[in-house]
Amino acid sequence: MNPPDLDDTLKLAAEAGEALAPLASDVDAGRAESRSTYEILRESGLLGMLAPPQAGGLGLGFGSYWRVLAALGAYNGAAALGFNMHHVVIGALADSYNTPLPPAADRFRSWMLGEVVQGRKLFASATSEAGRGAKLRGMRTRYRLDQDGDTYVLSGEKSFVSLAGVADYYVVAAAADGPEDTADVSHFVVAADDPGVSFGPVHTLSAMYGTSTAPMTLTDVRVPRSRLYLGVEGMSLFKVVREPHWMIAGYTGAYLGIAEALFDQTARYVRDSPERAASPVLQQELGRMSARLMAARALVHEAGEQVERERGSIQANAMVHAAKYVVGETGPTLAQDALRVCGSAAVSRSHPLERLVREASFANVMPAKPLECLEYLGKAAAGVNLFDARAFAW
């Protein structure tokens, strides 16, 4: 049975998706900016879907969130992927809402959720660095506590920041000044208009241009202590190891949505011709695609529900790694199937399939990458202590 608010939230996602779908092609081709895409999402009623009802949100859990993101991804994959970057940084706060926190952490949580729900502010994550990806160990962006004891100073460069120039705030990962590979990593909320914050041009990617991904430079950016994430230094790696579902798998729902759209467009192409629809060969191809998609969808749904039941358990963490891996394999496989079934229609810029074929492959670019997912699953099977940060290259 669906959670009480999921059906209504899925309706909101469908309404937003209908408005987002016509923008996908022009933004992807660089003929339009992505800002209007995120204004639709900002006004959709989905901005605070993870925030608990007590804070004015919809109170969705991780599994329900994945379903909503998949619904958006079926309409506009880049928009869903970008929107996930907002929820990645909100999710951990929502997860902790019923957990008593020290006063500073409680004030931070209330402030950030208030900015989202009442202020309709859009957040993003700024973690990846050139040559390191999203790994936290060895991070070159640095922070130090100013002499006043109440202000942090951040300097560094982030290479792939989604919602660059679109979001109101960025949750920046930075390491304390000290020897590389030994410094603790913390997260800070940096405002887009803080002095010292600047963005480069949006990366010209082969797909997902609509995520508005660009480099970000921080030059002696001063951040008040009140914007230290949850008011605690050095907890970032611990959080990723214990509860990795947001960091490594939040966007899995978006890529499931892209896979759903790939299958739907391929099936529509076959149905449009009575001759094609009657072909046993094409029926078998669609059957194979359908079975692959059903298997991936079932795993995503089960993994999301496992997180809601047993957040932070080895079983739940393994399931989200498995879901990320399988969706990352399924999307590109369905893209190849679509090319075989639809031929030139799948490579024509005039057909939505062409964009979907390019977008599907990006699941394997996002952390955790396929081999990292398999390594986690293998370590779980081998009995490695997966709560020990030393077991990972993060």
Sine and cosine of phi, psi and omega as CSV:
sin_phi,cos_phi,sin_psi,cos_psi,sin_omega,cos_omega
0.00,0.00,0.67,-0.74,-0.01,-1.00
-0.94,0.34,0.55,-0.84,0.14,-0.99
-0.84,0.53,0.44,-0.90,-0.14,-0.99
-0.80,0.60,-0.62,0.79,-0.12,-0.99
-0.99,-0.12,-0.03,1.00,-0.13,-0.99
-0.93,0.36,-0.70,0.72,-0.03,-1.00
-0.87,0.49,-0.69,0.73,0.02,-1.00
-0.91,0.42,-0.61,0.79,0.00,-1.00
-0.93,0.36,-0.61,0.80,0.06,-1.00
-0.90,0.44,-0.54,0.84,0.07,-1.00
-0.92,0.40,-0.66,0.75,0.07,-1.00
-0.87,0.49,-0.65,0.76,0.00,-1.00
-0.90,0.43,-0.65,0.76,0.01,-1.00
-0.91,0.42,-0.65,0.76,0.03,-1.00
-0.90,0.45,-0.71,0.70,0.04,-1.00
-0.90,0.43,-0.65,0.76,0.00,-1.00
-0.87,0.49,-0.64,0.77,0.03,-1.00
-0.87,0.50,-0.59,0.81,0.03,-1.00
-0.98,0.20,-0.50,0.87,-0.04,-1.00
-0.98,0.19,-0.55,0.83,-0.13,-0.99
-0.83,0.56,-0.71,0.71,-0.02,-1.00
-0.92,0.40,-0.30,0.95,-0.03,-1.00
-1.00,0.08,-0.31,0.95,-0.17,-0.98
-0.86,0.51,-0.72,0.69,-0.09,-1.00
-0.92,0.39,-0.73,0.68,-0.05,-1.00
-0.92,0.39,-0.64,0.77,0.03,-1.00
-0.92,0.40,-0.69,0.73,0.01,-1.00
-0.84,0.54,-0.63,0.78,-0.03,-1.00
-0.99,0.11,-0.04,1.00,0.00,-1.00
0.98,0.18,0.22,0.98,0.00,-1.00
-1.00,0.07,-0.19,0.98,0.00,-1.00
-0.56,-0.83,0.46,-0.89,0.05,-1.00
-0.99,0.16,0.36,-0.93,-0.05,-1.00
-1.00,0.04,-0.08,1.00,-0.09,-1.00
-0.85,0.52,-0.65,0.76,-0.02,-1.00
-0.91,0.42,-0.51,0.86,0.06,-1.00
-0.85,0.52,-0.74,0.68,-0.07,-1.00
-0.98,0.18,-0.33,0.94,0.15,-0.99
-0.93,0.36,-0.61,0.79,0.07,-1.00
-0.88,0.48,-0.71,0.70,0.00,-1.00
-0.93,0.37,-0.58,0.82,0.01,-1.00
-0.89,0.46,-0.58,0.82,-0.06,-1.00
-0.99,-0.11,0.06,1.00,-0.14,-0.99
-0.98,0.22,-0.26,0.96,-0.12,-0.99
1.00,0.01,0.05,1.00,-0.05,-1.00
-0.98,-0.20,-0.11,0.99,-0.10,-0.99
-0.86,0.50,-0.60,0.80,-0.03,-1.00
-0.94,-0.34,0.51,0.86,-0.10,-1.00
-0.92,0.39,-0.38,0.92,0.04,-1.00
-1.00,0.04,-0.37,0.93,0.00,-1.00
-0.90,0.44,0.65,-0.76,-0.03,-1.00
-0.93,0.38,0.40,-0.92,0.01,-1.00
-0.83,0.56,-0.56,0.83,0.00,-1.00
-0.88,0.47,-0.40,0.91,0.02,-1.00
-0.99,-0.17,0.10,0.99,0.03,-1.00
1.00,-0.08,0.11,0.99,-0.01,-1.00
-0.99,-0.11,-0.17,-0.99,-0.04,-1.00
-1.00,-0.07,-0.27,0.96,0.12,-0.99
0.96,0.28,0.47,0.88,0.01,-1.00
-0.96,0.29,0.60,-0.80,0.13,-0.99
-1.00,0.05,0.03,-1.00,-0.10,-0.99
-0.88,0.47,-0.70,0.72,-0.02,-1.00
-0.90,0.45,-0.68,0.73,0.03,-1.00
-0.91,0.41,-0.61,0.79,0.04,-1.00
-0.86,0.52,-0.71,0.70,0.03,-1.00
-0.83,0.56,-0.64,0.77,-0.01,-1.00
-0.92,0.40,-0.66,0.75,0.03,-1.00
-0.91,0.42,-0.67,0.74,0.00,-1.00
-0.90,0.43,-0.61,0.79,0.05,-1.00
-0.90,0.44,-0.63,0.78,0.03,-1.00
-0.89,0.46,-0.67,0.74,0.06,-1.00
-0.92,0.40,-0.66,0.75,-0.05,-1.00
-0.89,0.46,-0.48,0.87,0.02,-1.00
-0.93,0.37,-0.40,0.91,0.04,-1.00
-1.00,-0.03,-0.67,0.74,-0.09,-1.00
-0.41,-0.91,0.99,-0.11,-0.10,-0.99
-0.89,0.46,-0.66,0.75,-0.02,-1.00
-0.91,0.42,-0.64,0.77,0.02,-1.00
-0.90,0.43,-0.67,0.74,0.02,-1.00
-0.90,0.44,-0.66,0.75,0.00,-1.00
-0.91,0.42,-0.70,0.72,0.05,-1.00
-0.90,0.44,-0.66,0.75,-0.01,-1.00
-0.90,0.43,-0.53,0.85,0.04,-1.00
-0.88,0.48,-0.55,0.83,-0.01,-1.00
-0.88,0.48,-0.50,0.87,0.11,-0.99
-0.92,0.39,-0.72,0.70,-0.11,-0.99
-0.97,0.23,-0.40,0.92,0.07,-1.00
-0.83,0.55,-0.67,0.74,-0.06,-1.00
-1.00,0.08,-0.30,0.95,0.07,-1.00
-1.00,0.08,-0.51,0.86,-0.13,-0.99
-0.85,0.53,-0.70,0.72,-0.02,-1.00
-0.89,0.45,-0.60,0.80,0.05,-1.00
-0.91,0.41,-0.69,0.72,0.01,-1.00
-0.89,0.46,-0.65,0.76,0.02,-1.00
-0.85,0.53,-0.55,0.83,-0.13,-0.99
-1.00,-0.07,0.10,1.00,-0.22,-0.97
-0.86,0.51,-0.61,0.79,-0.04,-1.00
-1.00,-0.03,0.16,0.99,0.04,-1.00
-0.99,-0.13,0.83,-0.56,0.05,-1.00
-0.88,0.48,0.69,-0.73,-0.02,-1.00
-0.81,-0.59,0.36,-0.93,0.14,-0.99
-0.85,0.52,0.37,-0.93,-0.10,-1.00
-0.80,0.60,-0.69,0.72,-0.04,-1.00
-0.90,0.43,-0.66,0.75,0.01,-1.00
-0.92,0.38,-0.64,0.77,0.01,-1.00
-0.90,0.43,-0.66,0.75,0.05,-1.00
-0.89,0.45,-0.66,0.75,0.01,-1.00
-0.89,0.46,-0.73,0.68,-0.02,-1.00
-0.87,0.50,-0.70,0.72,0.00,-1.00
-0.90,0.43,-0.66,0.75,0.00,-1.00
-0.89,0.45,-0.75,0.66,-0.09,-1.00
-0.92,0.39,-0.69,0.72,0.04,-1.00
-0.91,0.41,-0.56,0.83,0.06,-1.00
-0.91,0.42,-0.64,0.76,0.05,-1.00
-0.87,0.49,-0.60,0.80,-0.01,-1.00
-0.96,0.28,-0.79,0.61,-0.15,-0.99
-0.98,0.21,-0.80,0.60,-0.02,-1.00
-0.99,0.11,-0.62,0.79,-0.06,-1.00
-1.00,0.05,-0.17,0.98,-0.05,-1.00
0.77,0.64,0.70,0.72,0.03,-1.00
-1.00,0.01,0.59,-0.81,-0.01,-1.00
-0.98,-0.20,0.78,-0.63,-0.01,-1.00
-0.95,-0.31,0.35,-0.94,0.07,-1.00
-0.56,-0.83,0.20,-0.98,0.00,-1.00
-0.94,-0.34,0.65,-0.76,0.05,-1.00
-0.78,-0.63,1.00,-0.05,-0.07,-1.00
-0.84,-0.54,-0.75,0.66,-0.17,-0.99
-0.88,0.48,0.64,-0.77,0.08,-1.00
-0.77,-0.63,0.46,-0.89,-0.04,-1.00
-0.84,0.54,0.77,-0.64,0.05,-1.00
0.99,0.16,-0.13,0.99,-0.03,-1.00
-0.83,-0.56,-0.28,0.96,-0.08,-1.00
0.90,0.43,-0.63,-0.78,-0.07,-1.00
-0.99,-0.12,0.21,0.98,0.00,-1.00
-0.92,0.39,0.65,-0.76,-0.06,-1.00
-1.00,0.08,-0.52,0.85,0.01,-1.00
-0.94,0.35,0.66,-0.75,0.04,-1.00
0.97,0.25,0.32,0.95,-0.02,-1.00
-0.89,0.45,0.70,-0.72,-0.06,-1.00
-1.00,-0.02,-0.38,0.92,0.10,-0.99
-0.92,0.39,0.78,-0.62,-0.15,-0.99
-0.86,-0.51,0.42,-0.91,0.11,-0.99
-0.70,-0.71,0.41,-0.91,0.10,-1.00
-0.57,-0.82,0.43,-0.90,0.06,-1.00
-1.00,0.07,0.80,-0.60,-0.02,-1.00
-0.93,0.37,0.27,-0.96,-0.04,-1.00
-0.88,0.48,-0.40,0.91,0.00,-1.00
-0.95,0.31,-0.19,0.98,0.05,-1.00
0.96,0.27,0.04,1.00,-0.06,-1.00
-0.77,-0.64,0.14,0.99,-0.05,-1.00
-0.68,-0.74,0.71,-0.70,0.11,-0.99
-0.99,-0.16,0.54,-0.84,0.02,-1.00
-0.88,-0.48,0.85,-0.53,-0.07,-1.00
-0.92,-0.40,0.67,-0.75,0.09,-1.00
-0.60,-0.80,0.64,-0.76,0.04,-1.00
0.38,-0.92,-0.06,-1.00,-0.01,-1.00
-0.75,-0.66,0.73,-0.69,0.11,-0.99
-0.95,-0.32,0.66,-0.75,-0.17,-0.99
-1.00,-0.05,-0.64,0.77,-0.06,-1.00
-0.78,-0.63,1.00,-0.03,-0.01,-1.00
-0.94,-0.35,0.94,-0.35,0.04,-1.00
-0.97,0.26,0.44,-0.90,-0.08,-1.00
0.91,0.42,0.42,0.91,0.03,-1.00
-0.87,0.49,0.81,-0.58,0.00,-1.00
0.97,0.24,0.01,1.00,-0.01,-1.00
-0.93,-0.37,-0.67,0.74,-0.03,-1.00
-0.96,0.28,0.34,-0.94,0.06,-1.00
-1.00,0.04,-0.54,0.84,-0.03,-1.00
-0.70,-0.72,0.44,-0.90,0.05,-1.00
-0.77,-0.64,0.78,-0.62,0.07,-1.00
-1.00,0.01,0.95,-0.30,-0.16,-0.99
-0.98,-0.18,0.78,-0.63,0.11,-0.99
-1.00,0.03,0.74,-0.67,0.00,-1.00
-0.54,-0.84,0.51,-0.86,0.01,-1.00
-0.99,-0.16,0.55,-0.83,0.06,-1.00
-0.91,0.42,0.57,-0.82,0.08,-1.00
-0.79,0.61,0.75,-0.66,-0.03,-1.00
0.38,-0.93,-0.04,-1.00,-0.02,-1.00
-0.87,0.49,0.63,-0.77,0.02,-1.00
-0.88,0.47,0.56,-0.83,0.02,-1.00
0.97,0.25,-0.06,1.00,0.03,-1.00
-0.88,-0.48,-0.28,0.96,-0.09,-1.00
-0.96,0.28,0.64,-0.77,0.09,-1.00
-0.93,0.37,0.55,-0.84,0.00,-1.00
-0.96,-0.29,0.70,-0.71,0.04,-1.00
-0.78,-0.62,0.24,-0.97,0.05,-1.00
-0.89,-0.46,0.61,-0.79,-0.02,-1.00
-0.74,-0.67,0.58,-0.81,0.06,-1.00
-1.00,-0.04,0.91,-0.42,-0.02,-1.00
-0.94,-0.33,0.77,-0.63,0.04,-1.00
-0.98,0.18,0.54,-0.84,-0.03,-1.00
-0.86,0.52,-0.51,0.86,-0.05,-1.00
-0.98,-0.19,0.23,0.97,0.10,-1.00
-0.90,0.44,0.68,-0.73,0.06,-1.00
-0.84,0.54,0.70,-0.72,0.00,-1.00
0.99,-0.13,-0.09,1.00,0.03,-1.00
-0.99,-0.10,0.77,-0.64,0.05,-1.00
-0.56,-0.83,0.39,-0.92,-0.01,-1.00
-0.82,-0.58,0.59,-0.80,0.11,-0.99
-1.00,0.08,-0.08,-1.00,0.03,-1.00
-0.92,0.38,0.47,-0.88,0.03,-1.00
-0.88,0.47,0.73,-0.68,-0.01,-1.00
-0.88,0.48,0.69,-0.72,0.09,-1.00
-1.00,0.06,1.00,-0.02,-0.05,-1.00
-1.00,-0.10,0.31,-0.95,0.03,-1.00
-0.95,0.31,-0.26,0.96,0.08,-1.00
-0.33,-0.94,0.12,-0.99,0.05,-1.00
0.89,0.45,0.48,0.88,0.07,-1.00
-0.85,0.52,-0.49,0.87,-0.06,-1.00
-0.94,0.33,-0.09,1.00,0.09,-1.00
-0.98,0.21,-0.12,0.99,-0.02,-1.00
0.79,0.61,0.83,0.55,-0.07,-1.00
-1.00,-0.09,0.79,-0.61,-0.09,-1.00
-0.49,-0.87,0.29,-0.96,0.12,-0.99
-0.95,0.30,0.47,-0.88,-0.01,-1.00
-0.78,-0.63,0.73,-0.68,0.03,-1.00
-0.90,-0.43,0.73,-0.69,0.07,-1.00
-0.89,-0.46,0.88,-0.47,-0.03,-1.00
-0.87,-0.49,0.98,-0.21,-0.02,-1.00
0.74,0.68,0.77,0.64,0.01,-1.00
-0.98,0.20,0.83,-0.56,-0.04,-1.00
-1.00,-0.06,0.84,-0.55,-0.06,-1.00
-0.83,-0.55,0.84,-0.55,0.00,-1.00
-0.90,0.44,0.47,-0.88,-0.01,-1.00
-0.82,0.57,-0.50,0.87,-0.03,-1.00
-0.90,0.43,-0.27,0.96,0.01,-1.00
-0.97,-0.26,0.26,0.97,0.23,-0.97
-0.96,0.29,0.81,-0.58,-0.13,-0.99
-0.84,0.54,0.88,-0.47,-0.03,-1.00
0.85,0.53,0.26,0.97,0.12,-0.99
0.94,0.35,0.26,0.97,-0.07,-1.00
-0.77,-0.63,0.76,-0.65,0.09,-1.00
-1.00,0.09,0.48,-0.87,0.19,-0.98
0.97,0.25,0.28,0.96,-0.05,-1.00
-0.99,-0.14,-0.08,1.00,-0.18,-0.98
-0.90,0.44,-0.78,0.63,-0.03,-1.00
-0.90,0.43,-0.65,0.76,0.03,-1.00
-0.85,0.53,-0.69,0.73,-0.03,-1.00
-0.91,0.40,-0.69,0.73,-0.01,-1.00
-0.89,0.46,-0.66,0.75,-0.02,-1.00
-0.93,0.36,-0.67,0.74,-0.06,-1.00
-0.97,0.26,-0.67,0.74,-0.07,-1.00
-0.69,-0.72,0.99,0.16,-0.13,-0.99
-0.99,0.12,0.00,1.00,-0.22,-0.98
-0.89,0.46,-0.57,0.82,0.02,-1.00
-0.97,0.25,-0.71,0.70,-0.11,-0.99
-0.91,0.40,-0.66,0.75,-0.15,-0.99
-0.96,-0.29,-0.12,0.99,-0.13,-0.99
-0.58,-0.82,0.09,1.00,-0.04,-1.00
-0.82,0.57,-0.66,0.75,-0.09,-1.00
-0.99,0.14,0.04,1.00,0.03,-1.00
-0.83,0.56,-0.61,0.79,0.03,-1.00
-0.87,0.50,-0.63,0.77,0.00,-1.00
-0.88,0.47,-0.67,0.75,-0.02,-1.00
-0.96,0.28,-0.47,0.88,0.15,-0.99
-0.90,0.44,-0.66,0.75,0.05,-1.00
-0.88,0.48,-0.64,0.77,0.05,-1.00
-0.90,0.43,-0.66,0.75,0.04,-1.00
-0.89,0.46,-0.64,0.77,0.05,-1.00
-0.87,0.49,-0.70,0.71,-0.01,-1.00
-0.91,0.42,-0.63,0.78,0.06,-1.00
-0.84,0.54,-0.75,0.67,0.00,-1.00
-0.90,0.43,-0.71,0.71,-0.03,-1.00
-0.88,0.48,-0.69,0.73,0.00,-1.00
-0.92,0.39,-0.61,0.79,0.03,-1.00
-0.92,0.40,-0.70,0.71,0.02,-1.00
-0.89,0.45,-0.61,0.79,0.02,-1.00
-0.90,0.43,-0.65,0.76,0.04,-1.00
-0.86,0.51,-0.67,0.74,0.00,-1.00
-0.93,0.37,-0.68,0.73,-0.03,-1.00
-0.91,0.41,-0.46,0.89,-0.05,-1.00
-0.91,0.41,-0.26,0.97,0.01,-1.00
-0.83,-0.56,0.89,-0.45,0.04,-1.00
-0.81,0.58,-0.57,0.82,0.00,-1.00
-0.92,0.39,-0.71,0.71,0.03,-1.00
-0.91,0.41,-0.67,0.74,-0.05,-1.00
-0.89,0.45,-0.44,0.90,-0.02,-1.00
-1.00,0.00,-0.07,1.00,-0.06,-1.00
-0.97,0.24,0.87,-0.50,0.05,-1.00
-0.86,0.51,-0.57,0.82,0.00,-1.00
-0.89,0.45,-0.74,0.67,-0.01,-1.00
-0.94,0.34,-0.54,0.84,0.09,-1.00
-0.87,0.49,-0.67,0.74,0.02,-1.00
-0.91,0.40,-0.63,0.78,0.04,-1.00
-0.88,0.47,-0.71,0.70,0.03,-1.00
-0.90,0.43,-0.60,0.80,0.03,-1.00
-0.88,0.47,-0.66,0.75,0.02,-1.00
-0.91,0.42,-0.69,0.72,0.03,-1.00
-0.88,0.48,-0.68,0.73,-0.02,-1.00
-0.89,0.46,-0.68,0.73,-0.01,-1.00
-0.90,0.44,-0.68,0.73,0.03,-1.00
-0.88,0.47,-0.69,0.72,-0.02,-1.00
-0.92,0.40,-0.67,0.74,0.02,-1.00
-0.87,0.49,-0.65,0.76,0.00,-1.00
-0.90,0.43,-0.70,0.72,0.02,-1.00
-0.90,0.43,-0.69,0.72,-0.01,-1.00
-0.88,0.47,-0.69,0.72,-0.01,-1.00
-0.89,0.46,-0.64,0.77,0.01,-1.00
-0.92,0.39,-0.68,0.74,0.02,-1.00
-0.87,0.49,-0.72,0.69,-0.02,-1.00
-0.90,0.44,-0.70,0.72,-0.01,-1.00
-0.91,0.41,-0.65,0.76,0.01,-1.00
-0.90,0.44,-0.67,0.74,0.02,-1.00
-0.89,0.46,-0.66,0.75,0.03,-1.00
-0.93,0.38,-0.56,0.83,0.04,-1.00
-0.90,0.44,-0.64,0.77,0.04,-1.00
-0.90,0.44,-0.66,0.75,0.00,-1.00
-0.91,0.42,-0.54,0.84,-0.01,-1.00
-0.99,0.15,-0.63,0.78,-0.17,-0.99
-0.67,-0.75,0.78,0.62,-0.05,-1.00
-0.81,0.59,0.77,-0.63,0.04,-1.00
1.00,0.02,-0.08,1.00,0.04,-1.00
-0.98,0.22,0.39,-0.92,0.04,-1.00
-0.87,0.50,-0.63,0.78,-0.01,-1.00
-0.89,0.46,-0.71,0.70,0.01,-1.00
-0.91,0.41,-0.68,0.73,0.00,-1.00
-0.90,0.44,-0.63,0.78,0.04,-1.00
-0.91,0.41,-0.63,0.78,-0.01,-1.00
-0.89,0.45,-0.65,0.76,-0.02,-1.00
-0.94,0.34,-0.54,0.84,0.10,-0.99
-0.91,0.41,-0.66,0.76,0.03,-1.00
-0.90,0.44,-0.68,0.74,0.00,-1.00
-0.90,0.44,-0.69,0.73,0.03,-1.00
-0.87,0.49,-0.69,0.72,-0.01,-1.00
-0.90,0.44,-0.75,0.66,-0.09,-1.00
-0.92,0.39,-0.68,0.74,0.04,-1.00
-0.90,0.43,-0.62,0.79,0.04,-1.00
-0.90,0.43,-0.48,0.88,0.06,-1.00
-1.00,0.10,-0.58,0.81,-0.09,-1.00
-0.94,0.34,-0.68,0.73,-0.03,-1.00
-0.84,0.55,-0.83,0.56,0.03,-1.00
-0.88,0.47,-0.54,0.84,0.04,-1.00
-0.91,0.40,-0.68,0.73,0.05,-1.00
-0.91,0.42,-0.55,0.83,0.06,-1.00
-0.88,0.47,-0.68,0.73,0.05,-1.00
-0.91,0.42,-0.63,0.77,0.06,-1.00
-0.87,0.50,-0.69,0.73,-0.01,-1.00
-0.89,0.45,-0.64,0.77,0.05,-1.00
-0.88,0.48,-0.65,0.76,-0.02,-1.00
-0.94,0.35,-0.62,0.78,-0.05,-1.00
-0.98,0.20,-0.66,0.75,-0.17,-0.99
-0.99,-0.17,-0.26,0.97,0.05,-1.00
0.88,0.48,-0.78,-0.63,-0.11,-0.99
-0.90,0.44,-0.42,0.91,0.01,-1.00
-0.89,0.46,-0.48,0.88,-0.04,-1.00
-0.99,0.15,-0.15,0.99,0.02,-1.00
-0.87,-0.49,0.11,0.99,0.02,-1.00
-1.00,0.03,0.79,-0.62,0.00,-1.00
-0.87,0.50,-0.33,0.95,-0.01,-1.00
-0.99,0.17,-0.13,0.99,-0.06,-1.00
-0.92,-0.40,0.69,-0.72,-0.02,-1.00
-0.85,0.52,-0.42,0.91,-0.03,-1.00
-0.86,0.52,-0.57,0.82,-0.06,-1.00
-0.87,0.49,-0.69,0.72,0.03,-1.00
-0.93,0.37,-0.66,0.75,-0.01,-1.00
-0.90,0.44,-0.60,0.80,0.04,-1.00
-0.87,0.49,-0.67,0.74,0.01,-1.00
-0.94,0.34,-0.65,0.76,-0.08,-1.00
-0.93,0.36,-0.55,0.84,-0.10,-1.00
-0.86,0.51,-0.55,0.83,-0.08,-1.00
-0.95,0.31,-0.30,0.96,-0.08,-1.00
-0.95,0.31,-0.25,0.97,0.04,-1.00
-0.85,0.52,-0.56,0.83,-0.05,-1.00
-0.99,0.15,-0.13,0.99,0.05,-1.00
-1.00,0.08,-0.48,0.87,-0.09,-1.00
-0.99,0.16,0.62,-0.79,0.07,-1.00
-0.95,0.32,0.52,-0.85,-0.09,1.00
-0.97,0.23,0.68,-0.73,-0.02,-1.00
-0.97,0.26,0.26,-0.97,-0.13,-0.99
-0.78,0.63,-0.74,0.68,-0.04,-1.00
-0.93,0.37,-0.52,0.86,0.06,-1.00
-0.93,0.37,-0.62,0.79,0.07,-1.00
-0.89,0.45,-0.71,0.70,-0.01,-1.00
-0.91,0.42,-0.61,0.79,0.03,-1.00
-0.88,0.47,-0.69,0.73,0.02,-1.00
-0.87,0.49,-0.74,0.67,-0.02,-1.00
-0.89,0.45,-0.63,0.78,0.03,-1.00
-0.91,0.40,-0.65,0.76,0.03,-1.00
-0.91,0.41,-0.62,0.78,0.04,-1.00
-0.88,0.47,-0.68,0.73,0.00,-1.00
-0.92,0.38,-0.52,0.85,-0.04,-1.00
-1.00,0.08,-0.07,1.00,0.05,-1.00
0.99,0.10,0.30,0.95,0.05,-1.00
-0.92,0.38,0.58,-0.82,0.03,-1.00
-0.96,0.28,0.99,-0.16,-0.08,-1.00
-0.99,0.13,0.03,1.00,0.13,-0.99
-1.00,-0.08,0.05,1.00,0.04,-1.00
-0.99,-0.13,0.90,-0.43,-0.05,-1.00
-0.85,0.52,-0.38,0.92,0.00,-1.00
-0.95,0.32,-0.17,0.99,0.01,-1.00
-0.99,0.15,-0.05,1.00,-0.10,-0.99
-0.78,-0.63,0.33,-0.95,0.07,-1.00
-1.00,-0.05,0.15,0.99,0.00,-1.00
-0.88,0.48,0.00,0.00,0.00,0.00
